[in-house]
Amino acid sequence: MNRPKYTTLLLFFTIAFIASFILAFVSLEKACGISSATCNAVQTSGYESTAGIKNSALGIIAFSILGLITLFHIKKPTKRKKQIIFVGTVISSAIAIYFLYLQFFVIKAICKYCMIADASILLNLGIVLFWKEIYSKN
C-alpha cells in the first residue's frame, strides 16, 4: 500500500473537515472578521444549503466519512476502501468545482473557508488521479 499517498489524502480531508466545522459552528464575524462582506455574501446566499441542509454540515459529514475510510485504509488496506475513497473524492471534487463556479461567477464573492475546503478536495483529486501506487497490490 502506498501509505504516504493515503496519509496525504487524510491530511487534506482533515483540512476540509476543519474548514467546514468552522463554517458550521463559528460565527461569521469571528471566523471571517466583521468587515468580510464577501464571506458573508457566500454564507447567506441562496446557495448556502442543499435540500434544506447547510453545505457546511454536509461537508462535515462527507469529510468525516472519507477521512475515516482513509484512516482505516491506512491501517488495513483493501481494494474496496480504495474504490470508495476514489469515488468519494471524484464526487466531492465535482461538488467543489460547482461551489467554486457559484462563488466566482454567480455570487461574485469568495468565502476563504469554502476556498480552503474546495482546494483541499481538488488537491485530493489530483492525488487520486496522478499519484501512482508502485508497490500496491490493493
C-alpha positions as CSV (number, residue, x, y, z in Angstrom):
1,M,0.0,0.0,0.0
2,N,1.2,3.5,-0.7
3,R,1.0,4.9,2.8
4,P,2.3,8.4,2.0
5,K,-0.4,8.8,-0.6
6,Y,-3.2,8.0,1.8
7,T,-1.7,9.9,4.6
8,T,-1.6,13.0,2.4
9,L,-5.3,12.3,1.4
10,L,-6.2,12.1,5.1
11,L,-4.4,15.4,5.7
12,F,-6.5,17.2,3.1
13,F,-9.7,15.6,4.2
14,T,-8.9,16.8,7.7
15,I,-8.3,20.3,6.5
16,A,-11.6,20.3,4.5
17,F,-13.4,19.0,7.7
18,I,-11.9,21.8,9.8
19,A,-12.9,24.4,7.3
20,S,-16.5,23.0,7.2
21,F,-16.6,22.8,11.0
22,I,-15.6,26.4,11.3
23,L,-18.3,27.5,8.9
24,A,-20.9,25.4,10.7
25,F,-20.1,26.3,14.3
26,V,-18.2,29.6,14.4
27,S,-20.0,32.8,13.9
28,L,-19.2,34.5,10.6
29,E,-18.0,37.6,12.4
30,K,-15.4,35.6,14.4
31,A,-14.4,33.3,11.5
32,C,-14.2,35.8,8.7
33,G,-14.0,39.1,10.5
34,I,-16.6,41.8,10.9
35,S,-15.6,43.5,7.7
36,S,-15.7,40.4,5.5
37,A,-18.6,41.1,3.3
38,T,-17.6,38.5,0.7
39,C,-17.6,35.6,3.2
40,N,-21.0,36.8,4.5
41,A,-22.3,37.1,1.0
42,V,-21.5,33.5,0.2
43,Q,-22.7,32.1,3.6
44,T,-26.0,33.9,3.4
45,S,-26.7,33.4,-0.3
46,G,-29.4,31.2,-1.7
47,Y,-26.8,28.6,-2.3
48,E,-25.8,28.1,1.4
49,S,-27.7,24.9,1.7
50,T,-28.7,21.8,-0.2
51,A,-32.1,20.2,0.4
52,G,-32.5,22.3,3.5
53,I,-29.2,21.2,5.0
54,K,-26.3,23.7,5.3
55,N,-23.5,22.9,3.0
56,S,-21.0,23.1,5.9
57,A,-22.9,20.4,7.7
58,L,-22.8,18.2,4.6
59,G,-19.1,18.9,4.3
60,I,-18.6,17.8,7.9
61,I,-20.4,14.5,7.2
62,A,-18.7,13.8,3.9
63,F,-15.2,14.7,5.0
64,S,-15.6,12.7,8.3
65,I,-16.7,9.6,6.3
66,L,-13.9,10.0,3.7
67,G,-11.3,10.7,6.4
68,L,-12.3,7.7,8.5
69,I,-12.4,5.4,5.5
70,T,-8.9,6.7,4.5
71,L,-7.6,6.2,8.1
72,F,-9.0,2.6,8.1
73,H,-7.4,2.1,4.7
74,I,-4.0,3.2,6.1
75,K,-4.4,0.7,8.9
76,K,-5.8,-2.2,6.9
77,P,-5.8,-1.6,3.1
78,T,-8.4,-3.1,0.9
79,K,-9.4,-2.7,-2.7
80,R,-13.0,-1.8,-1.6
81,K,-11.8,1.1,0.7
82,K,-9.5,2.3,-2.1
83,Q,-12.5,2.4,-4.5
84,I,-14.7,4.2,-2.0
85,I,-12.0,6.8,-1.4
86,F,-11.6,7.3,-5.2
87,V,-15.3,7.6,-5.9
88,G,-15.9,9.9,-2.9
89,T,-13.0,12.1,-4.0
90,V,-14.3,12.4,-7.5
91,I,-17.9,13.2,-6.4
92,S,-16.6,15.7,-3.8
93,S,-14.4,17.3,-6.4
94,A,-17.4,17.8,-8.8
95,I,-19.3,19.5,-6.0
96,A,-16.3,21.6,-5.1
97,I,-16.0,22.8,-8.8
98,Y,-19.7,23.6,-8.7
99,F,-19.3,25.6,-5.5
100,L,-16.2,27.5,-7.0
101,Y,-18.3,28.3,-10.0
102,L,-21.0,29.7,-7.8
103,Q,-18.6,31.8,-5.8
104,F,-16.7,33.2,-8.8
105,F,-19.5,33.7,-11.4
106,V,-22.9,33.7,-9.7
107,I,-22.4,35.1,-6.2
108,K,-19.3,37.0,-7.2
109,A,-17.9,36.7,-3.7
110,I,-15.3,34.5,-2.1
111,C,-15.5,32.7,1.3
112,K,-12.0,31.8,2.5
113,Y,-13.1,28.7,4.3
114,C,-15.1,27.5,1.4
115,M,-12.0,28.0,-0.7
116,I,-9.9,26.0,1.7
117,A,-12.3,23.1,1.7
118,D,-12.7,23.2,-2.1
119,A,-9.0,23.5,-2.7
120,S,-8.3,20.6,-0.3
121,I,-10.7,18.4,-2.2
122,L,-9.3,19.3,-5.6
123,L,-5.8,18.6,-4.3
124,N,-7.1,15.2,-3.3
125,L,-8.5,14.7,-6.8
126,G,-5.0,15.3,-8.2
127,I,-3.6,12.9,-5.7
128,V,-6.0,10.0,-6.5
129,L,-5.6,10.6,-10.2
130,F,-1.9,11.2,-10.6
131,W,-0.1,9.7,-7.6
132,K,0.9,6.3,-8.8
133,E,1.0,3.4,-6.5
134,I,4.1,1.5,-7.4
135,Y,4.1,-1.1,-4.6
136,S,0.4,-1.7,-4.1
137,K,-1.4,-5.0,-4.5
138,N,-4.7,-3.5,-3.4
